[in-house]
Amino acid sequence: MRRIRRVSLVDVILWGIRIGVVVFVALGTYFTLSAGLLTGENWRDLLIFGIAQGSVYALIALGYTLVYGVLLMINFAHGDVFMFGAMTAFFTADALAAPDPNTGISPLNANPLFGMALVLATAMLSAMIVAVVLERLAYRPLRRAPRLVPLITAIGASLFISNSVRGLYGERVLAYPQLEILQGTIDLFGIPVLKTQAVVIVGAALTMVLLYWFVERTRTGRAMRAVSENKDTAALMGIDVDRTITITFAVGGMLAGAAGVLYAIVFPQVHWFMGFLPGIKAFTAAVLGGIGSIIGAMLGGVSLGILESVAPNLLLLGFGVPSPNQLRDVVAFSVLVLVLIFRPYGLLGRPEGK
């Protein structure tokens, strides 16, 4: 009886939400699978697309989690850093896609490896410069300010970057040049996969492995981890805290730039407002995995991509909802709300104070 009296109304409501979510997921999955509305090939394609999309989310989410690790702030301008890298690299890609007047073949298709490396370098360098300038001008003067002040500054910086790009590059949607070598499918273990999706998945995986090695095995990475634990103690040990934080922003910016190019390979259109939704979803992925955890950001990004691709069809088709893919954003933000309610420190994160 004593135990029952301690149960509050909030606990009852939260348990009711848990039970409701479980029942909804179970019924939606049962109705959809029992009706056989999609074939095995359809589910496979949705899964592969979700992994490719989630890989991009993971790269952006790593920028959020790196900055949060060293400054304990959410850099809401990071989605616009991603956008700036993709938009700037478009002009390099567009110049390389112009056909040679003698051969009629564009340099991008004549030497695709070099061309894509140049586009990727442009995106990473431009995004890195914006991220470093953002840290130096907007965040460093506010390092000792209350945590709400940098958050508001980040929102203002996001609006500044997006509208500056709008003025510099224009409002129109730009179509990214497509590589001829990436058209069609490739068989992986007997499974046909779009070449664009395969490149995105492999490229993102290699980038994440390289980042993990950098943070865990290099001297700079150890300095970043020391600063994330305690800035004052790290400074007493001889670590240049300002330089380390700048490097953290630079690394996050390069990851965002790489994500911008990979995003343009799968969705070959860019515009000045393209950073908003991927940025918010990457933040959701970082929260899902555990903000501040590098492995958590990777896991959260891929998990969110799969959920966003598969869940609308799996849960809503059985209820007769038309065009469930139009509700993908609802799924992503529902995940954010549920994680914040039931496990605010994420899958691999730690509660504050532990």
C-alpha positions in Angstrom: 0.0 0.0 0.0 2.8 2.4 0.9 4.4 1.8 -2.6 1.1 2.5 -4.3 0.7 5.8 -2.5 4.1 7.0 -3.7 3.0 6.8 -7.4 2.3 10.3 -8.6 -0.1 11.4 -11.3 2.9 12.2 -13.6 4.1 8.6 -13.2 0.7 7.3 -14.2 0.6 9.6 -17.3 4.1 8.5 -18.3 3.3 4.8 -18.0 0.1 5.4 -19.9 2.2 7.0 -22.7 4.6 4.0 -22.7 1.8 1.5 -22.9 0.0 3.5 -25.6 3.2 3.7 -27.7 3.8 0.0 -27.4 0.3 -0.9 -28.3 0.3 1.5 -31.3 3.6 0.1 -32.6 2.5 -3.5 -32.1 -0.9 -3.0 -33.8 0.5 -1.0 -36.7 3.2 -3.5 -37.3 0.8 -6.4 -37.2 -1.8 -4.9 -39.5 0.9 -3.8 -42.1 2.8 -7.1 -42.2 -0.3 -9.3 -42.1 -1.8 -7.3 -45.0 1.3 -7.9 -47.1 1.1 -4.4 -48.5 4.9 -4.2 -49.2 7.2 -6.9 -50.6 10.5 -8.0 -49.1 12.3 -6.0 -51.8 10.4 -2.9 -50.8 11.4 -3.3 -47.1 15.0 -3.9 -48.2 15.1 -0.8 -50.3 13.6 1.3 -47.4 16.2 -0.1 -45.0 19.1 0.7 -47.3 17.8 4.2 -48.0 17.4 4.7 -44.2 21.0 3.6 -43.6 22.3 6.0 -46.3 20.2 8.9 -44.9 21.1 8.1 -41.4 24.8 8.1 -42.3 24.4 11.7 -43.3 22.5 12.5 -40.1 25.3 10.8 -38.1 28.0 13.0 -39.7 26.1 16.2 -38.8 25.2 14.9 -35.3 28.9 14.3 -34.6 29.4 18.1 -34.9 26.7 18.7 -32.3 28.1 16.2 -30.0 31.8 17.3 -30.3 30.8 21.0 -29.5 28.6 19.9 -26.7 31.4 17.8 -25.2 33.8 20.8 -24.9 31.4 23.7 -24.3 28.2 22.1 -22.9 26.1 24.0 -25.5 24.0 23.1 -28.5 25.3 24.8 -31.6 22.1 25.3 -33.5 24.0 27.0 -36.3 25.6 23.7 -37.2 22.9 22.8 -39.7 23.7 26.1 -41.6 27.4 25.2 -41.6 26.4 22.0 -43.3 24.3 24.0 -45.8 27.1 26.5 -46.5 29.5 23.7 -47.3 27.1 22.0 -49.7 26.2 25.3 -51.4 29.8 26.5 -51.8 30.9 23.1 -53.2 28.1 23.3 -55.8 29.9 26.0 -57.7 33.1 23.8 -57.9 31.0 20.8 -59.0 29.1 23.0 -61.5 32.4 24.3 -63.0 33.8 20.8 -63.3 30.6 19.5 -64.9 30.9 21.9 -67.8 31.8 19.8 -70.9 35.2 20.3 -72.5 34.7 22.1 -75.9 37.1 19.6 -77.6 36.0 16.3 -76.2 32.5 17.1 -75.1 33.3 15.3 -71.8 33.2 17.2 -68.5 36.3 17.0 -66.2 34.0 15.7 -63.5 33.1 12.7 -65.5 36.5 12.3 -67.2 38.2 12.0 -63.8 35.5 11.4 -61.3 37.8 10.5 -58.3 39.8 13.8 -58.6 36.6 15.8 -59.3 34.7 14.5 -56.3 37.9 14.9 -54.1 38.0 18.6 -55.2 34.3 19.1 -54.5 34.6 17.4 -51.1 37.7 19.5 -50.2 35.8 22.7 -51.1 32.8 21.8 -49.0 35.0 20.7 -46.0 37.2 23.8 -46.2 34.4 26.3 -46.5 32.4 24.7 -43.8 35.4 24.6 -41.5 36.2 28.3 -42.0 32.6 29.2 -41.2 32.6 27.0 -38.1 35.9 28.5 -36.8 34.8 32.1 -37.5 31.6 31.3 -35.7 33.4 30.1 -32.6 35.8 33.0 -32.6 33.4 35.8 -33.0 30.1 34.5 -31.6 30.9 31.9 -28.9 34.3 32.6 -27.4 33.3 36.0 -25.9 30.3 34.2 -24.2 32.2 31.3 -22.8 31.6 32.3 -19.2 28.1 33.6 -19.8 25.0 31.7 -18.6 24.2 28.8 -20.8 21.0 30.4 -22.2 23.1 33.2 -23.8 25.2 31.1 -26.2 22.0 29.2 -27.1 20.2 32.4 -28.2 23.4 33.5 -29.9 23.5 30.2 -31.9 20.0 30.7 -33.1 20.9 34.2 -34.2 24.0 32.9 -35.9 21.9 30.3 -37.7 19.6 33.0 -39.1 22.6 35.2 -40.1 24.4 32.4 -42.0 21.3 31.2 -43.8 20.2 34.7 -44.9 23.7 35.6 -45.9 23.8 32.6 -48.2 20.4 33.6 -49.5 21.8 37.0 -50.4 25.1 35.7 -51.8 24.0 32.6 -53.7 20.3 33.5 -54.4 17.0 31.8 -53.4 16.7 29.4 -56.3 17.2 25.7 -55.9 20.4 24.5 -57.4 20.7 21.1 -59.1 23.9 19.3 -58.2 25.7 17.7 -61.1 25.5 14.0 -61.1 28.4 11.6 -61.9 27.8 9.2 -64.7 29.8 6.6 -62.9 27.4 6.7 -59.9 24.3 6.0 -62.0 22.6 2.6 -61.7 23.0 -0.1 -59.1 25.8 -2.4 -57.7 25.4 -5.9 -56.3 26.6 -6.3 -52.8 26.3 -9.9 -51.6 23.6 -10.4 -54.2 21.6 -7.4 -53.1 21.2 -4.6 -55.6 22.1 -1.2 -54.1 22.0 2.2 -55.7 25.6 3.3 -56.3 24.9 6.7 -54.8 23.6 5.1 -51.6 26.6 2.7 -51.5 29.0 5.6 -51.8 27.3 7.6 -49.1 27.3 4.7 -46.6 30.9 3.7 -47.3 32.1 7.3 -47.3 30.3 8.2 -44.0 31.5 5.0 -42.4 35.2 5.7 -43.3 34.8 9.3 -42.1 33.4 8.1 -38.7 36.1 5.6 -38.3 38.7 8.2 -39.0 37.1 10.6 -36.5 37.0 7.9 -33.8 40.7 7.2 -34.4 41.6 10.9 -34.3 39.7 11.5 -30.9 41.0 8.3 -29.3 44.5 7.9 -30.6 46.0 11.3 -31.3 47.4 13.9 -28.9 44.9 16.5 -30.1 42.1 14.1 -29.5 43.3 13.4 -26.0 43.4 17.2 -25.4 39.8 17.4 -26.7 38.7 14.7 -24.2 40.5 16.4 -21.4 38.9 19.8 -22.1 35.5 18.1 -22.2 36.1 16.7 -18.7 37.3 19.9 -17.1 38.6 23.0 -18.8 40.3 24.5 -15.8 42.1 21.2 -15.0 43.1 20.8 -18.6 44.6 24.3 -18.7 46.6 23.5 -15.5 48.0 20.5 -17.3 49.4 22.7 -20.1 46.6 22.2 -22.7 45.7 25.3 -24.7 42.0 25.3 -24.1 41.1 28.0 -26.7 43.1 26.2 -29.4 41.5 22.8 -28.6 38.0 24.3 -28.8 38.8 25.9 -32.1 40.1 22.6 -33.4 36.9 20.9 -32.2 34.8 23.4 -34.2 37.1 22.9 -37.2 36.6 19.2 -37.1 32.9 19.5 -36.7 32.7 21.9 -39.6 34.7 19.5 -41.9 32.3 16.7 -40.9 29.4 19.0 -41.8 30.9 19.9 -45.1 31.5 16.2 -46.0 27.9 15.5 -45.0 26.7 18.3 -47.3 28.4 16.6 -50.3 27.1 13.2 -49.4 23.6 14.6 -48.9 23.8 16.2 -52.4 24.8 12.8 -53.9 21.5 11.2 -52.6 19.3 14.3 -52.9 20.9 16.3 -55.8 19.4 19.7 -55.0 20.6 22.4 -52.6 19.2 25.7 -51.5 19.8 28.3 -48.8 17.3 26.8 -46.3 18.4 23.2 -46.7 20.3 23.1 -43.4 17.2 23.5 -41.2 15.5 20.1 -41.3 18.7 17.9 -41.5 20.2 20.0 -38.7 17.3 19.5 -36.4 17.1 15.8 -37.3 20.9 15.5 -36.6 20.3 17.1 -33.3 17.6 14.5 -32.7 20.1 11.8 -33.6 22.6 13.2 -31.2 20.1 13.3 -28.4 18.9 9.8 -29.3 22.4 8.4 -29.1 23.4 10.4 -26.1 24.7 13.9 -26.7 28.4 14.1 -25.9 29.0 10.5 -27.0 30.7 10.0 -30.4 29.6 6.4 -30.7 26.1 7.5 -29.6 25.9 10.1 -32.3 26.9 7.5 -35.0 24.3 5.0 -33.6 21.6 7.7 -33.2 22.1 9.0 -36.7 21.8 5.6 -38.4 18.9 4.6 -36.1 17.0 7.7 -36.9 17.5 7.4 -40.6 16.2 3.8 -40.5 13.2 4.8 -38.3 12.4 7.7 -40.6 12.5 5.5 -43.7 10.8 2.3 -42.4 8.5 3.4 -39.5 5.9 5.5 -41.5 5.2 2.5 -43.8 5.5 -0.1 -41.0 3.2 1.6 -38.5 0.7 3.6 -40.7 0.1 1.6 -43.8 -1.9 -1.0 -41.8 -4.2 1.7 -40.5 -5.0 2.8 -44.1 -3.1 6.1 -43.8 -2.5 7.4 -47.4 1.0 8.4 -48.4 2.6 7.6 -45.0 6.0 8.8 -46.2 4.8 12.3 -46.0 4.8 11.9 -42.2 8.5 11.0 -42.0 9.2 14.3 -40.2 6.5 13.5 -37.6 8.3 10.2 -36.9 11.6 12.0 -36.4 10.3 14.6 -34.0 8.2 12.1 -32.2 11.4 10.1 -31.5 12.9 13.4 -30.1 9.9 14.0 -27.8 9.8 10.4 -26.5 13.6 10.3 -25.9 13.5 13.6 -24.0 10.6 12.3 -21.9 11.8 8.8 -21.1 15.6 8.8 -21.5 16.9 12.4 -21.8 20.5 11.3 -21.7 20.1 9.0 -24.7 21.0 5.4 -25.5 24.7 5.7 -24.6 24.8 8.9 -22.7 25.2 9.3 -18.9 22.9 11.2 -16.6 24.4 14.5 -15.4 26.5 14.0 -12.3 27.5 10.4 -13.0 
